[in-house]
């Protein structure tokens, strides 16, 4: 995994994460049921993947369902799971055509069987695609990812003959190698739609040095212009990673 490089004028972000917020409020503002907002939001994904690829993004993570979302109304959760399975099957030919490699982060073991099967099929059939990675975070939480990493670390330490020496070897890079996102680049840019200004347990470790961008636009209305505005804002920032401006320029 490459180390981040400070840059006074960064180019396009390699890895963009999006918290796709506002589906329910979009539907409510139009007198529709919340699930209709999710349907419109799911339809928006294809466009955003294509736009991101054209703009030079190589990895795109979408926060589709958090570990906390199980607390939502059961009818909404069931409908969302069915929608995800349907959209995955429907979009598989498009992903093949566009060179999209589909991946999932999160604990999928508790998802409905139809969705798990659709996930495994999409991951397998797109595994050799190289244009852009589409990483869908399902039943995912940043705190939960870190906890799972800690469990892996404990198992690793206990397996070593010299546990004290193993602990001395432990550093951020070693710890990250045991997390779900170990083979994904850290976030460069985190976008949240819908007007809220928080990261809601999304990529807590890998967003350590991400640039944050918030927009009032609801996810179903998120346009190419909105994505370009976020990337333009990213490109205008100075990324120092703990250094001073003078060090970055030098």
DRENLOLUM-707646 format. One line per 8 residues: their letters; for each residue x, y negated, z negated of N, C-alpha, C. Coordinates in steps of 0.001 Angstrom, whole numbers, always signed. Each point is the difference from the previous one (the first is absolute). Layout:
! residues N
A) X Y Z X Y Z X Y Z | ...;
***
This chain:
! residues 250
XXXXXXXX) +847 +1194 +0 -847 -1194 +0 +874 -1232 +0 | -172 -882 +969 +853 -1172 +118 -275 -993 -1104 | +1065 -683 -444 -140 -1017 -1032 -508 -1287 +626 | -806 -779 -726 -491 -1265 +540 +1145 -969 +236 | -110 -758 +1059 +1037 -963 +344 -541 -1401 -150 | +637 -846 -838 -457 -1374 -119 +59 -705 +1349 | -973 -835 +259 -28 -725 +1267 -692 -1331 -201 | +611 -1053 +523 -611 -1314 -132 -1181 -145 +945;
XXXXXXXX) +46 +673 +1152 -1099 -30 +970 -283 +1428 +459 | -795 +751 -766 -248 +1398 +352 -784 +128 +1293 | +246 +1111 +713 -786 +296 +1184 -1304 +659 -406 | -604 +759 +903 -1261 +668 -352 +202 +959 -1166 | -956 +116 -887 +126 +954 -1109 -13 +1427 +528 | +875 +837 -540 +43 +1401 +410 -1218 +738 -552 | -291 -225 -1283 -1089 +716 -672 -995 -1007 -565 | -1223 +78 +478 -1085 -865 -463 -1036 +846 -716;
XXXXXXXX) -413 -440 -1167 -1085 +651 -724 -1202 -920 -60 | -1194 +555 +158 -1214 -817 -22 -998 +582 -998 | -450 -847 -918 -1122 +333 -868 -1249 -481 +731 | -755 +940 +528 -1117 -319 +897 -1241 -336 -825 | -56 -1198 -516 -1050 -377 -935 -1082 -833 +698 | -1217 +114 -518 -1092 -844 +472 -1069 +708 +801 | +108 +1324 +158 -1010 +726 +775 -1397 -152 -612 | -83 +207 -1308 -1302 -80 -666 -584 -1392 +47;
XXXXXXXX) +820 -1007 -239 -490 -1379 +25 -368 -431 +1422 | +734 +512 +982 -353 -264 +1402 -1412 +521 +275 | -277 +1234 -457 -1320 +594 +224 -1083 -771 -754 | +269 -330 -1255 -991 -706 -816 -358 -1346 +606 | +990 -704 +542 -260 -1316 +581 -879 +83 +1239 | -132 +1205 +553 -826 +212 +1193 -1247 +810 -291 | -269 +220 -1276 -1185 +750 -388 +66 +1476 +328 | +1209 +540 +79 +182 +1408 +335 +485 +773 -1226;
XXXXXXXX) -83 +1327 +63 +491 +836 -1088 +1522 +14 +32 | +614 +289 -1148 +1453 -48 -105 +678 +962 +972 | -608 +1161 +234 +628 +980 +881 +142 -535 +1414 | -921 -873 +406 +131 -599 +1328 +1256 -863 +70 | +334 -648 -1098 +1247 -759 -44 +1211 +903 +153 | -56 +1173 -625 +1106 +950 +139 +102 +509 +1437 | -1144 +198 +639 +24 +444 +1405 +661 -1047 +880 | -356 -1244 -194 +596 -1075 +787 +1488 -148 -310;
XXXXXXXX) +342 +189 -1271 +1405 -72 -382 +818 +1117 +615 | -574 +1205 +46 +700 +1134 +610 +224 -237 +1487 | -983 -602 +655 +133 -299 +1426 +1103 -1030 +252 | +257 -870 -973 +1025 -1028 +143 +1403 +593 -19 | +166 +1168 -609 +1327 +585 -169 +699 +217 +1338 | -702 +552 +981 +630 +264 +1296 +627 -1248 +588 | -741 -1106 -53 +511 -1250 +548 +1255 -447 -734 | -44 +64 -1324 +1125 -495 -796 +1250 +840 +233;
XXXXXXXX) -156 +1310 +128 +1147 +860 +292 +625 -404 +1333 | -830 -210 +1007 +512 -386 +1324 +680 -1363 -55 | -618 -969 -662 +589 -1332 -91 +1327 +43 -744 | +30 +746 -1103 +1222 +85 -803 +1148 +574 +823 | -292 +1039 +757 +1033 +606 +842 +513 -992 +1038 | -908 -744 +608 +401 -981 +1004 +832 -1138 -600 | -206 -270 -1286 +712 -1089 -670 +1323 +451 -619 | +364 +1266 +183 +1292 +479 -463 +5 +704 -1344;
XXXXXXXX) -1166 +236 -592 -83 +724 -1269 +214 +1487 +275 | +799 +651 -842 +280 +1417 +205 -732 +909 -976 | -360 -532 -1158 -770 +781 -971 -1136 -880 -521 | -1208 +568 +0 -1185 -722 -455 -722 +851 -1031 | -67 -500 -1230 -693 +717 -1076 -1334 -662 -285 | -1053 +793 -40 -1342 -510 -267 -532 +633 -1279 | -432 -851 -929 -531 +462 -1284 -1472 +317 +202 | -297 +1284 +231 -1350 +410 +374 -865 +402 -1187;
XXXXXXXX) +619 +628 -1009 -783 +478 -1145 +940 +169 -1184 | -248 -757 -1058 +882 +42 -1164 -483 +1038 -1008 | +855 +316 -951 -385 +935 -1063 -1135 -572 -839 | -144 -1313 -19 -1074 -642 -759 -1327 -37 +752 | +42 +191 +1320 -1217 -100 +798 -997 +1125 -261 | +429 +1067 -689 -935 +1071 -340 -1119 -491 -914 | +223 -1123 -671 -1002 -540 -916 -1130 -736 +729 | +109 -161 +1302 -1064 -660 +761 -1228 +911 +99;
XXXXXXXX) -1148 -533 +441 -1206 +837 +117 +266 +1265 +804 | -516 +1119 -471 +283 +1295 +615 -413 +37 +1470 | -1131 -634 +330 -461 -6 +1386 +999 -723 +897 | +552 -1095 -501 +984 -745 +781 +1281 +810 +182 | +451 +655 -1060 +1222 +802 +80 -176 +1146 +992 | -1130 +701 -87 -248 +1118 +916 -59 -488 +1447 | -672 -1112 +215 -84 -540 +1343 +1355 -417 +536 | +832 -558 -871 +1329 -419 +427 +871 +1200 +365;
XXXXXXXX) -91 +1070 -768 +766 +1204 +303 -427 +593 +1340 | -1299 +43 +241 -501 +521 +1274 +444 -886 +1159 | -8 -1311 -234 +416 -942 +1034 +1482 +185 +333 | +830 +184 -1016 +1432 +188 +236 +267 +1260 +809 | -684 +1089 -328 +184 +1250 +745 -436 -166 +1454 | -1125 -674 +203 -511 -221 +1352 +957 -871 +816 | +480 -1091 -598 +855 -924 +719 +1358 +627 +337 | +491 +844 -890 +1272 +670 +284 -122 +891 +1235;
XXXXXXXX) -1054 +798 +43 -204 +879 +1149 -214 -813 +1273 | -769 -1073 -95 -292 -824 +1157 +1247 -707 +527 | +877 -438 -908 +1146 -816 +392 +1247 +796 +349 | -45 +1317 -191 +1187 +800 +286 +492 -145 +1443 | -871 +57 +1023 +491 -199 +1374 +661 -1362 +190 | -562 -1036 -616 +592 -1333 +104 +1389 -30 -630 | +143 +642 -1150 +1305 +15 -661 +1042 +713 +856 | -412 +1072 +653 +925 +710 +890 +397 -877 +1186;
XXXXXXXX) -981 -668 +554 +258 -850 +1170 +919 -1165 -344 | -180 -588 -1174 +756 -1191 -388 +1308 +324 -726 | +289 +1268 -230 +1233 +370 -682 -24 -269 -1487 | -1180 +108 -613 -161 -273 -1433 +256 +1285 -790 | +904 -75 -961 +195 +1125 -917 -838 -257 -1245 | -934 +900 -262 -915 -162 -1126 +564 +675 -1231 | -61 -717 -1126 +488 +544 -1263 -943 -426 -1119 | +51 +718 -1110 -839 -326 -1154 +864 -27 -1253;
XXXXXXXX) -234 -993 -841 +596 -54 -1331 -1118 +105 -1028 | +209 +805 -1024 -999 +162 -1041 -282 +1470 -254 | -820 +256 -989 -366 +1365 -367 -1252 +398 +776 | +194 +766 +1076 -1146 +376 +832 -655 +1289 -477 | +540 +616 -1044 -508 +1307 -438 -1445 -64 -476 | -447 -1166 -474 -1366 -115 -536 -975 -568 +1033 | +448 -258 +1210 -879 -526 +1048 -876 +1123 +550 | -1132 -354 +608 -867 +1023 +603 +749 +825 +1047;
XXXXXXXX) -395 +1265 +127 +691 +897 +914 +43 -495 +1435 | -1096 -578 +493 -32 -478 +1382 +1018 -1109 +222 | +176 -861 -990 +972 -1084 +119 +1416 +544 -87 | +238 +948 -898 +1347 +588 -98 +384 +668 +1310 | -936 +706 +608 +299 +674 +1271 +301 -1016 +1101 | -766 -1077 +39 +234 -1036 +1009 +1360 -652 -208 | +376 -222 -1243 +1304 -599 -317 +1135 +910 +469 | -90 +1267 -362 +1068 +935 +362 +132 +140 +1511;
XXXXXXXX) -1123 +14 +693 +23 +114 +1460 +650 -1235 +624 | -389 -1191 -461 +554 -1235 +552 +1489 -115 -288 | +407 +353 -1222 +1423 -67 -348 +823 +950 +867 | -499 +1220 +171 +733 +998 +775 +99 -378 +1472 | -1114 -437 +576 -13 -226 +1447 +689 -1306 +405 | +206 -908 -933 +677 -1261 +332 +1412 -66 -561 | +490 +1098 -556 +1266 -23 -745 +1201 -398 +842 | -63 +189 +1309 +1141 -319 +853 -126 -1378 +667;
XXXXXXXX) -1069 -719 -292 -169 -1339 +562 +957 -979 -673 | +471 -987 +766 +1090 -843 -498 -228 -1504 +164 | -1141 -414 +544 -188 -1426 +266 -262 -776 -1291 | -917 +489 -822 -332 -661 -1262 -543 +1036 -969 | +336 -152 -1262 -563 +851 -1044 -1240 -671 -577 | -1104 +731 -28 -1204 -451 -681 -112 +805 -1290 | +209 -674 -1131 +22 +652 -1298 -1266 -400 -749 | -910 +934 -141 -1265 -274 -679 +129 +452 -1457;
XXXXXXXX) -251 -911 -917 +93 +297 -1430 -1378 +413 -505 | -137 +1289 -317 -1276 +597 -398 +133 +631 -1381 | -947 -305 -862 +111 +423 -1393 +1394 -343 -501 | +375 -1234 +265 +1356 -486 -295 -54 -1095 -1061 | +1006 -5 -863 +188 -1082 -953 +1482 -163 -256 | +464 -1240 -66 +1412 -239 -229 +477 +534 -1342 | -811 -163 -1045 +368 +531 -1311 +83 +1520 +43 | -968 +612 +674 -13 +1455 +96 +1227 +500 +782;
XXXXXXXX) +385 -730 +1045 +1186 +405 +765 +1245 -32 -877 | +137 -1038 -812 +1153 -100 -892 -13 +1121 -1032 | -1177 +310 -552 -104 +1094 -967 +406 +1334 +621 | -437 +244 +1248 +389 +1240 +667 +1503 +28 +233 | +587 -1166 +288 +1445 -77 +147 +716 +329 -1299 | -526 -475 -1122 +585 +297 -1306 -33 +1500 -274 | -1111 +644 +347 -102 +1450 -192 +1071 +729 +817 | +218 -472 +1238 +1038 +606 +840 +1381 -214 -608;
XXXXXXXX) +238 -1184 -554 +1282 -287 -634 +227 +918 -1193 | -1023 +167 -840 +132 +868 -1170 +318 +1434 +410 | -678 +472 +1044 +253 +1351 +487 +1428 +122 +529 | +451 -1023 +698 +1355 -1 +564 +1051 -10 -1109 | -204 -851 -1001 +956 -90 -1107 +75 +1328 -744 | -1159 +593 -265 -29 +1252 -751 +647 +1153 +766 | +42 -110 +1334 +594 +1061 +814 +1521 -98 +86 | +550 -1121 -444 +1439 -214 +105 +727 +581 -1218;
XXXXXXXX) +1187 +573 +207 +737 +565 -1139 +437 -1056 -1008 | +306 -1200 +474 +403 -1090 -890 -1049 -1107 +116 | -967 +4 -909 -1104 -950 +96 +450 -1425 -277 | +974 -183 -866 +511 -1344 -264 +635 -574 +1265 | +731 +825 +713 +632 -458 +1236 -1061 -304 +1056 | -1058 +797 +33 -1090 -240 +956 -644 -1348 -258 | -214 -333 -1269 -596 -1298 -335 +897 -1145 +422 | +1316 +200 -83 +930 -1044 +426 -88 -226 +1513;
XXXXXXXX) -334 +1069 +722 -113 -104 +1462 -1291 -701 +434 | -959 -69 -915 -1303 -549 +365 +93 -1506 +223 | -408 -443 +1167 -28 -1415 +354 -1251 -239 +837 | -293 -1249 +372 -1229 -249 +773 -98 +820 +1278 | +1122 +184 +701 -32 +752 +1249 -333 +1473 -260 | +603 +557 -1043 -274 +1394 -329 -1450 +175 -425 | -497 -919 -824 -1385 +83 -446 -948 -87 +1187 | +258 -931 +915 -890 -179 +1153 -37 +1248 +877;
XXXXXXXX) +1094 +736 +35 +50 +1214 +819 -973 +1063 -490 | -540 -183 -1206 -926 +965 -566 -1443 -498 -11 | -248 -1122 +654 -1343 -562 +53 -704 +412 +1288 | -1309 -167 +33 -765 +326 +1201 +544 -728 +1224 | +407 -1246 -189 +413 -844 +1131 +1491 +92 +298 | +637 +1102 -408 +1462 +101 +81 +539 -157 +1424 | -775 +400 +1005 +494 -97 +1377 -718 -1092 +792 | -541 -983 -721 -613 -1177 +608 +821 -1215 -411;
XXXXXXXX) +185 -942 +906 +757 -1199 -350 -771 -830 -1035 | +700 -706 -895 -691 -909 -922 -807 -1040 +764 | -1050 -507 -638 -846 -1006 +647 +772 -1287 +259 | -160 -540 +1190 +499 -1339 +301 -1083 -1044 -234 | -1211 +319 +418 -1116 -947 -64 -1238 +719 -502 | -646 -580 -1006 -1255 +532 -514 -1099 -1024 +268 | -1000 +417 +763 -1133 -855 +351 -1228 +473 -751 | -736 -941 -567 -1302 +354 -582 -1060 -884 +619;
XXXXXXXX) -1023 +628 +551 -1125 -740 +559 -1073 -179 -1075 | -1005 -806 +297 -1173 -96 -878 +50 -1048 -1085 | +1113 -730 -122 +31 -1126 -921 +551 +255 -1389 | +102 +1262 -415 +566 +280 -1324 +1524 -113 +56 | +602 -341 -1140 +1449 -223 -37 +641 +884 -1064 | -29 +1280 +255 +667 +985 -850 +351 +1206 +866 | +900 +849 -517 +444 +1126 +826 -670 +1319 -388 | -770 +15 -1070 -902 +1117 -316 +648 +1380 +55;
XXXXXXXX) +1148 +134 -669 +622 +1318 -161 +469 +592 +1324 | +414 -850 +918 +438 +434 +1330 +1513 -141 +117 | +692 +1090 +272 +1449 -14 +234 +753 -802 -1067 | -222 +301 -1269 +612 -790 -1067 +1520 +25 +55 | +576 +1139 +314 +1461 +101 +73 +510 -647 +1279 | -593 +353 +1111 +523 -426 +1300 -388 -1419 +390 | -862 -635 -790 -326 -1407 +270 +858 -953 -823 | +1063 +536 -609 +832 -815 -901 +493 -1276 +668;
XXXXXXXX) +385 +80 +1265 +495 -1177 +716 -835 -316 +1241 | -1222 +504 +34 -881 -297 +1134 -456 -1452 -46 | -171 -581 +1155 -646 -1301 +110 -1510 +242 -74 | -699 -868 -721 -1440 +164 -199 -763 -1027 +826 | -1079 +467 +637 -812 -881 +844 -1470 +304 -268 | -741 -1015 -406 -1415 +156 -308 -845 -831 +957 | -1087 +581 +470 -904 -706 +899 -1434 +206 -462 | -837 -1001 +222 -1414 +84 -367 -816 +831 +984;
XXXXXXXX) +566 +323 +1139 -728 +735 +1038 -339 +1409 -490 | -1266 +388 +110 -395 +1365 -334 +616 +968 +1003 | +315 +1213 -457 +686 +949 +873 -722 +254 +1327 | -1309 +190 +36 -637 +251 +1305 +170 -1151 +991 | +273 -1206 -495 +183 -1162 +875 +1470 -290 +293 | +913 +783 -551 +1432 -246 +152 +379 +137 +1472 | +594 -1041 +557 +253 -64 +1435 +1493 +27 +318 | +282 +80 +1280 +1390 -73 +451 +632 -1317 -434;
XXXXXXXX) -767 -1067 +67 +501 -1311 -424 +353 +21 -1482 | -821 +658 -815 +257 +84 -1434 +1269 +793 -287 | +190 +1106 +710 +1218 +793 -195 +1233 -787 +434 | -105 -680 +1133 +1131 -795 +468 +342 -1113 -985 | -1027 -598 -607 +235 -1056 -991 +772 +551 -1194 | -331 +1218 -427 +707 +619 -1121 +1450 +281 +355 | +236 +494 +1217 +1365 +296 +420 +805 -1278 +220 | -651 -1034 +492 +684 -1287 +167 +391 -574 -1354;
XXXXXXXX) -895 +141 -978 +303 -472 -1346 +1187 +773 -581 | +14 +1301 +218 +1121 +827 -455 +1311 -483 +617 | -23 -267 +1297 +1215 -395 +699 +524 -1364 -440 | -870 -794 -618 +421 -1331 -445 +650 +22 -1382 | -34 +1147 -659 +490 +65 -1372 +1472 +397 -60 | +630 -408 -1083 +1381 +373 -261 +8 +1189 -958 | +522 +1121 +458 +25 +1214 -821 +1389 +136 -623 | +83 -158 -1324 +1299 -78 -665 +343 +1248 -809;
XXXXXXXX) -983 +777 -428 +241 +1218 -774 +923 -259 -1187 | -261 -1086 -723 +758 -312 -1204 +1194 -903 +212 | +364 -269 +1256 +1134 -877 +282 -455 -1454 +42 | +951 -899 +162 -328 -1416 +166 -142 -304 +1485 | -599 -1145 +296 -142 -419 +1398 +1370 -135 +671 | +969 -503 -758 +1335 -186 +558 +643 +1342 +361 | -216 +997 -827 +550 +1309 +297 -635 +629 +1239 | -1308 -198 +156 -701 +547 +1152 +507 -642 +1284;
XX) +155 -1317 -20 +470 -712 +1189 +1429 +411 +351 | +804 +191 -1050 +1399 +374 +229 +110 +1397 +600;
***
